[in-house]
């Protein structure tokens, strides 16, 4: 019975850590997407205005 309880505890900890990593990766994916959109807007603004310096 103690072995089963230990296995369940280990599986619960692994699932908890994995769930945290997946949520943080999802957050970082959205942050990267927003930064990419901002970079495209800045690039287009430089092309349209003809400025070569930031």
C-alpha positions as a Markdown table, in Angstrom:
| # | Residue | x | y | z |
|---|---|---|---|---|
| 1 | Unk | 0.0 | 0.0 | 0.0 |
| 2 | Unk | 2.9 | 2.4 | 0.8 |
| 3 | Unk | 4.4 | 1.7 | -2.6 |
| 4 | Unk | 1.1 | 2.5 | -4.4 |
| 5 | Unk | 0.8 | 5.7 | -2.4 |
| 6 | Unk | 4.4 | 6.7 | -3.3 |
| 7 | Unk | 3.8 | 6.0 | -7.0 |
| 8 | Unk | 0.6 | 8.1 | -7.0 |
| 9 | Unk | 2.5 | 11.0 | -5.3 |
| 10 | Unk | 5.3 | 10.9 | -7.8 |
| 11 | Unk | 2.8 | 10.9 | -10.7 |
| 12 | Unk | 0.9 | 13.8 | -9.2 |
| 13 | Unk | 4.1 | 15.8 | -8.8 |
| 14 | Unk | 5.2 | 15.1 | -12.4 |
| 15 | Unk | 1.8 | 16.1 | -13.7 |
| 16 | Unk | 1.8 | 19.3 | -11.7 |
| 17 | Unk | 5.3 | 20.3 | -13.0 |
| 18 | Unk | 4.4 | 19.4 | -16.6 |
| 19 | Unk | 1.1 | 21.4 | -16.4 |
| 20 | Unk | 3.1 | 24.5 | -15.2 |
| 21 | Unk | 5.6 | 24.2 | -18.0 |
| 22 | Unk | 2.8 | 23.9 | -20.6 |
| 23 | Unk | 1.1 | 27.0 | -19.2 |
| 24 | Unk | 4.3 | 29.0 | -19.2 |
| 25 | Unk | 5.2 | 27.9 | -22.7 |
| 26 | Unk | 1.7 | 28.9 | -23.9 |
| 27 | Unk | 2.2 | 32.3 | -22.3 |
| 28 | Unk | 5.6 | 32.7 | -24.0 |
| 29 | Unk | 4.1 | 31.7 | -27.3 |
| 30 | Unk | 1.6 | 34.6 | -27.1 |
| 31 | Unk | 4.4 | 37.0 | -26.0 |
| 32 | Unk | 6.5 | 35.9 | -29.0 |
| 33 | Unk | 3.5 | 36.4 | -31.3 |
| 34 | Unk | 2.9 | 39.9 | -30.0 |
| 35 | Unk | 6.5 | 40.9 | -30.3 |
| 36 | Unk | 6.6 | 39.6 | -33.9 |
| 37 | Unk | 3.5 | 41.7 | -34.8 |
| 38 | Unk | 5.2 | 44.8 | -33.2 |
| 39 | Unk | 8.4 | 44.1 | -35.2 |
| 40 | Unk | 6.4 | 43.8 | -38.5 |
| 41 | Unk | 4.6 | 47.1 | -37.7 |
| 42 | Unk | 7.9 | 48.9 | -37.0 |
| 43 | Unk | 9.4 | 47.4 | -40.2 |
| 44 | Unk | 6.5 | 48.6 | -42.3 |
| 45 | Unk | 6.6 | 52.0 | -40.7 |
| 46 | Unk | 10.2 | 52.3 | -41.6 |
| 47 | Unk | 9.6 | 51.2 | -45.2 |
| 48 | Unk | 6.6 | 53.5 | -45.7 |
| 49 | Unk | 8.3 | 56.6 | -44.2 |
| 50 | Unk | 11.6 | 55.9 | -45.8 |
| 51 | Unk | 13.6 | 56.4 | -42.6 |
| 52 | Unk | 16.6 | 54.1 | -42.2 |
| 53 | Unk | 17.4 | 55.1 | -38.5 |
| 54 | Unk | 15.4 | 54.2 | -35.5 |
